[in-house]
């Protein structure tokens, strides 16, 4: 029954729905998707139907990764369920008080796809970058964005999730990033500490927290945060902020670092109690409409870089017996790519671009293809 359902779904999405979506620009389609998610969030009945679809589409494949028991080893990456941008914290909190949905997809996506990572959230709200910020490359099944960490800020996001605590999913993560432009070490540590604590103070205890050390869709991607000293400071700050809550900490890193950088990072993660490393974030590249600007590349064009990072990390983990799980992320669009990441040492994977090219049940298709040896 599951195989028939997925075959019909794949045919309908690729042959009909995707063609209709691709008549619009990537940016228009993205905005329309967020409007749809916000509408679906308002309907418990429709969300219940989506949960039933998930039970039909996904095989039960529980797996313990990074201190978390996942219902499926395919996790929706941060970047979709991240919320609207605001000028100020007061404006964001006022929207929450008015009952507005400032994080579209918070209810819908977990019910449809299972594990989801919310965010990234920064300590203060961000409007993100102006103009066209989302692109797709259909010839390579890739994406590119320079959204610029648009989000409502940690305080408003925590207040919103607390307001909806009874309806939060059983398994979800929260991704925290340092605000672009903050270069002072002490200020970065304060931002990380306050961001983690504001969620915990509101009684929001996700299945895991992720510390995002990389964000290529801003104009000042913090590549320097991959240094040994700063990485250690930020990981320790996150770990201390979580404290007795004992929530697993994951860390997301950049692609195309030097091999020695990955080795050093993994050692720091092991020493500071990080439970998993996500390899990798998007790859910095020239924006399609302005080569002087940077936009993060995802999808198939990212795959080889992400795979190489996973291989390097897995080799070092095996050599040193580090207790840090590896989660692959980058261009996982089909069962073959998923198997490549698993064979390279990833215990689980995250995906995002697959939603665009294979639809909302992309993970179910990938999971099924990997089991049956299909692409």
C-alpha positions as CSV (number, residue, x, y, z in Angstrom):
1,X,0.0,0.0,0.0
2,X,2.8,2.4,0.9
3,X,4.7,1.7,-2.3
4,X,1.6,2.4,-4.4
5,X,0.7,5.5,-2.5
6,X,4.3,6.9,-3.0
7,X,4.4,6.0,-6.7
8,X,1.1,7.9,-7.3
9,X,2.3,10.8,-5.2
10,X,5.6,11.0,-7.0
11,X,3.9,11.0,-10.4
12,X,1.4,13.7,-9.4
13,X,3.9,16.0,-7.8
14,X,6.6,15.8,-10.5
15,X,4.2,15.6,-13.4
16,X,1.6,18.2,-12.4
17,X,2.2,20.1,-9.1
18,X,5.8,20.9,-9.6
19,X,5.2,22.2,-13.1
20,X,2.5,24.6,-11.8
21,X,4.7,25.7,-8.9
22,X,7.7,26.4,-11.2
23,X,5.6,28.8,-13.3
24,X,6.2,31.2,-10.5
25,X,9.6,32.5,-9.4
26,X,11.3,30.7,-6.6
27,X,10.7,33.7,-4.3
28,X,7.0,33.9,-5.2
29,X,6.6,30.2,-4.7
30,X,8.4,30.3,-1.3
31,X,6.1,33.1,-0.1
32,X,3.0,31.3,-1.3
33,X,4.2,28.2,0.5
34,X,4.6,30.1,3.8
35,X,1.0,31.5,3.4
36,X,-0.3,28.0,2.8
37,X,1.6,26.7,5.9
38,X,0.1,29.5,8.0
39,X,-3.4,28.6,6.8
40,X,-2.9,24.9,7.5
41,X,-1.5,25.7,11.0
42,X,-4.9,27.2,11.9
43,X,-6.8,23.9,11.2
44,X,-6.4,21.1,13.7
45,X,-8.6,19.0,11.4
46,X,-6.3,19.4,8.4
47,X,-3.2,18.9,10.5
48,X,-4.7,15.6,11.7
49,X,-5.2,14.6,8.1
50,X,-1.6,15.4,7.4
51,X,-0.5,13.2,10.3
52,X,-2.5,10.4,8.8
53,X,-0.8,10.9,5.5
54,X,2.6,10.8,7.2
55,X,1.7,7.5,8.8
56,X,0.9,6.1,5.4
57,X,3.9,7.5,3.6
58,X,6.7,6.8,6.1
59,X,7.9,3.4,7.3
60,X,8.7,3.3,11.0
61,X,12.5,3.6,11.3
62,X,13.3,4.7,14.8
63,X,16.9,5.5,15.3
64,X,18.9,7.1,18.2
65,X,21.1,9.9,16.9
66,X,22.8,12.6,18.8
67,X,21.0,11.7,22.0
68,X,17.6,11.9,20.3
69,X,15.3,9.0,19.4
70,X,14.1,10.0,15.8
71,X,11.1,8.4,14.3
72,X,12.9,8.6,10.9
73,X,16.6,9.3,10.2
74,X,15.6,12.1,7.7
75,X,15.1,15.4,9.5
76,X,13.8,18.6,7.9
77,X,16.7,21.1,8.2
78,X,16.5,24.6,9.7
79,X,15.5,27.3,7.3
80,X,11.9,26.7,6.5
81,X,10.1,26.8,9.9
82,X,11.9,29.9,11.1
83,X,9.3,32.6,11.3
84,X,8.7,36.1,10.0
85,X,11.2,39.0,10.4
86,X,10.6,42.0,12.6
87,X,12.2,45.4,13.1
88,X,12.2,45.2,16.9
89,X,11.7,42.7,19.7
90,X,8.7,44.8,20.9
91,X,7.0,44.5,17.5
92,X,7.6,40.7,17.4
93,X,6.3,40.2,20.9
94,X,3.2,42.4,20.2
95,X,2.4,40.2,17.2
96,X,2.5,37.2,19.5
97,X,0.3,38.9,22.0
98,X,-2.2,39.6,19.2
99,X,-2.3,35.9,18.4
100,X,-0.5,36.2,15.0
101,X,1.3,33.1,13.6
102,X,4.8,34.4,13.5
103,X,6.3,30.9,12.7
104,X,4.4,29.5,9.8
105,X,4.6,25.7,9.6
106,X,5.2,25.1,13.3
107,X,2.3,22.8,13.5
108,X,1.9,21.6,9.9
109,X,5.4,20.4,9.0
110,X,6.1,18.1,11.9
111,X,2.8,16.4,11.5
112,X,3.5,15.9,7.8
113,X,7.2,15.0,7.8
114,X,8.1,14.0,11.4
115,X,11.3,15.5,12.9
116,X,11.9,19.2,12.1
117,X,14.5,21.7,13.2
118,X,13.0,25.1,13.9
119,X,15.1,28.3,13.2
120,X,17.6,29.6,12.9
121,X,16.7,32.1,15.7
122,X,19.0,34.9,16.7
123,X,18.9,36.8,20.0
124,X,17.3,39.8,18.4
125,X,14.8,39.8,15.5
126,X,16.0,40.3,12.0
127,X,14.2,41.4,8.9
128,X,16.7,39.7,6.6
129,X,18.0,40.9,3.3
130,X,15.8,43.0,0.9
131,X,14.9,42.2,-2.7
132,X,15.1,38.8,-4.4
133,X,16.7,36.4,-2.0
134,X,15.6,32.9,-3.2
135,X,16.5,31.1,-6.4
136,X,16.3,27.6,-7.9
137,X,18.5,26.0,-10.6
138,X,16.3,23.4,-12.2
139,X,19.1,22.0,-14.4
140,X,21.1,20.9,-11.4
141,X,18.2,20.5,-8.9
142,X,19.9,23.1,-6.7
143,X,18.8,26.1,-4.7
144,X,20.4,29.4,-3.6
145,X,19.4,31.9,-1.0
146,X,20.5,35.0,0.8
147,X,17.5,35.4,3.1
148,X,19.8,36.8,5.8
149,X,18.6,35.0,8.9
150,X,15.2,36.5,8.8
151,X,13.5,35.5,12.1
152,X,11.4,37.0,14.9
153,X,14.2,36.7,17.5
154,X,14.6,34.3,20.4
155,X,12.3,36.1,22.8
156,X,9.3,36.3,20.6
157,X,9.9,32.8,19.1
158,X,10.0,31.4,22.7
159,X,6.9,33.3,23.7
160,X,5.0,32.0,20.6
161,X,6.0,28.4,21.1
162,X,5.1,28.7,24.8
163,X,1.7,30.0,23.8
164,X,1.2,26.8,21.7
165,X,3.0,24.4,24.0
166,X,0.1,21.8,24.1
167,X,0.3,21.5,20.3
168,X,4.0,21.3,19.9
169,X,5.4,18.2,18.2
170,X,6.8,15.3,20.2
171,X,10.2,15.6,18.4
172,X,11.7,18.9,17.2
173,X,14.9,20.8,17.4
174,X,15.7,24.5,17.8
175,X,18.5,26.1,15.9
176,X,20.3,29.1,17.4
177,X,22.7,31.4,15.6
178,X,24.7,34.4,16.6
179,X,23.5,37.6,15.0
180,X,25.4,38.7,11.9
181,X,27.7,41.6,12.6
182,X,28.5,40.6,16.2
183,X,32.2,40.1,16.3
184,X,33.1,40.7,19.9
185,X,33.7,37.3,21.6
186,X,32.1,38.3,24.9
187,X,29.0,39.6,23.0
188,X,28.7,36.4,21.0
189,X,28.8,34.3,24.2
190,X,26.1,36.5,25.8
191,X,23.9,36.2,22.7
192,X,24.2,32.4,22.6
193,X,23.6,32.1,26.4
194,X,20.6,34.4,26.3
195,X,19.1,32.8,23.3
196,X,19.2,29.3,24.8
197,X,18.0,30.4,28.2
198,X,15.0,32.3,26.9
199,X,13.5,29.1,25.4
200,X,14.2,27.2,28.5
201,X,12.8,29.9,30.8
202,X,9.6,29.8,28.7
203,X,9.4,26.0,29.4
204,X,10.3,25.1,25.8
205,X,12.4,21.9,25.9
206,X,13.1,20.7,22.4
207,X,14.4,17.3,21.6
208,X,17.7,18.9,20.7
209,X,19.3,22.3,20.3
210,X,21.6,23.2,17.4
211,X,24.3,25.8,17.5
212,X,24.7,27.2,14.0
213,X,28.3,28.2,13.4
214,X,27.7,29.0,9.7
215,X,25.3,31.1,7.8
216,X,26.4,31.8,4.1
217,X,23.1,33.6,3.3
218,X,24.2,36.8,5.2
219,X,26.7,39.3,4.1
220,X,29.2,38.5,6.9
221,X,29.2,34.7,7.1
222,X,31.0,34.0,10.4
223,X,33.7,31.8,9.0
224,X,35.9,32.8,11.9
225,X,33.6,31.0,14.3
226,X,35.3,27.8,13.1
227,X,38.5,28.7,15.0
228,X,39.4,26.5,17.9
229,X,39.1,29.1,20.6
230,X,35.8,30.7,19.5
231,X,34.2,27.3,18.8
232,X,35.1,26.1,22.2
233,X,33.8,29.3,23.9
234,X,30.5,29.1,22.0
235,X,30.0,25.4,22.6
236,X,30.8,25.8,26.3
237,X,28.4,28.7,26.5
238,X,25.6,26.7,24.9
239,X,26.3,23.7,27.1
240,X,26.3,25.8,30.3
241,X,23.1,27.6,29.2
242,X,21.3,24.2,28.7
243,X,22.6,23.1,32.1
244,X,20.5,20.7,34.1
245,X,17.9,20.6,31.3
246,X,20.3,18.1,29.8
247,X,19.0,18.6,26.2
248,X,21.4,17.2,23.5
249,X,23.5,19.9,21.8
250,X,24.2,19.6,18.0
251,X,26.4,21.9,16.0
252,X,26.2,22.9,12.3
253,X,29.3,23.6,10.4
254,X,30.3,24.9,7.0
255,X,31.4,23.0,3.9
256,X,34.9,23.1,2.3
257,X,36.8,23.7,5.5
258,X,40.4,22.4,5.6
259,X,40.7,18.8,6.7
260,X,42.6,19.9,9.8
261,X,39.7,22.3,10.7
262,X,37.2,19.4,10.7
263,X,39.5,17.3,12.9
264,X,40.0,20.1,15.4
265,X,36.2,20.9,15.5
266,X,35.3,17.3,16.1
267,X,37.8,17.1,19.0
268,X,36.3,20.3,20.5
269,X,32.8,18.9,20.1
270,X,33.8,15.7,21.9
271,X,35.5,17.6,24.7
272,X,32.6,20.0,25.2
273,X,29.8,17.4,25.2
274,X,28.3,18.1,21.8
275,X,26.3,15.0,20.8
276,X,26.1,15.5,17.0
277,X,27.7,17.6,14.2
278,X,25.6,18.5,11.1
279,X,27.7,18.6,7.9
280,X,27.0,20.9,6.3
281,X,25.4,24.3,5.9
282,X,25.0,25.8,2.4
283,X,28.0,26.7,0.3
284,X,28.8,30.4,-0.3
285,X,28.6,31.5,-3.9
286,X,27.8,34.6,-6.0
287,X,24.1,35.6,-5.9
288,X,22.5,34.9,-9.4
289,X,21.3,38.5,-9.7
290,X,24.4,40.2,-8.3
291,X,27.8,38.5,-8.2
292,X,29.0,41.0,-5.7
293,X,26.6,39.5,-3.1
294,X,26.8,36.1,-1.4
295,X,24.1,33.5,-1.5
296,X,24.2,30.0,0.1
297,X,24.1,27.1,-2.4
298,X,22.0,24.0,-1.5
299,X,20.8,21.0,-3.3
300,X,22.8,18.9,-5.7
301,X,25.6,21.5,-6.2
302,X,26.4,21.2,-2.5
303,X,26.4,17.4,-2.3
304,X,30.0,16.6,-3.0
305,X,31.3,19.2,-0.6
306,X,29.0,18.0,2.1
307,X,29.9,14.3,1.5
308,X,33.6,15.2,1.7
309,X,33.0,16.8,5.1
310,X,31.1,13.8,6.3
311,X,33.9,11.5,5.2
312,X,36.6,13.5,7.0
313,X,34.6,13.7,10.2
314,X,33.7,10.0,10.1
315,X,37.3,9.0,9.6
316,X,38.4,11.2,12.5
317,X,35.6,9.8,14.7
318,X,36.6,6.2,14.0
319,X,40.3,7.0,14.6
320,X,39.7,8.8,17.9
321,X,36.6,7.0,19.2
322,X,34.8,10.3,19.6
323,X,31.3,10.1,21.0
324,X,29.9,12.6,18.4
325,X,27.3,11.4,15.9
326,X,27.5,12.7,12.3
327,X,24.4,14.1,10.5
328,X,24.8,14.7,6.7
329,X,23.1,17.6,5.1
330,X,23.5,18.8,1.5
331,X,21.9,17.6,-1.8
332,X,20.0,14.6,-0.4
333,X,17.4,14.4,-3.2
334,X,17.0,10.7,-3.7
335,X,17.7,7.3,-2.3
336,X,21.1,7.0,-3.9
337,X,22.3,10.3,-2.3
338,X,21.0,9.1,1.0
339,X,22.9,5.9,0.7
340,X,26.1,7.8,-0.2
341,X,25.8,9.8,3.0
342,X,25.1,6.7,5.1
343,X,28.0,4.8,3.6
344,X,30.3,7.8,4.2
345,X,29.5,7.7,7.9
346,X,26.4,9.7,8.5
347,X,24.0,8.3,11.1
348,X,21.1,10.5,9.9
349,X,20.6,13.3,7.4
350,X,18.9,16.6,7.1
351,X,17.2,17.9,3.9
352,X,15.6,21.0,2.5
353,X,16.0,21.4,-1.3
354,X,14.3,18.0,-1.7
355,X,11.1,19.7,-0.7
356,X,11.2,21.9,-3.7
357,X,12.1,19.2,-6.3
358,X,10.2,16.3,-4.8
359,X,7.5,17.9,-2.7
360,X,6.4,17.7,0.9
361,X,6.8,13.9,1.1
362,X,10.3,14.0,-0.4
363,X,11.8,12.3,2.7
364,X,9.3,9.4,2.4
365,X,10.3,8.9,-1.3
366,X,14.0,9.0,-0.4
367,X,13.6,6.6,2.5
368,X,11.7,4.1,0.2
369,X,14.2,4.4,-2.6
370,X,17.1,3.7,-0.2
371,X,15.4,0.6,1.1
372,X,14.6,-0.8,-2.4
373,X,17.9,0.3,-4.1
374,X,16.2,2.8,-6.4
375,X,17.2,6.3,-7.3
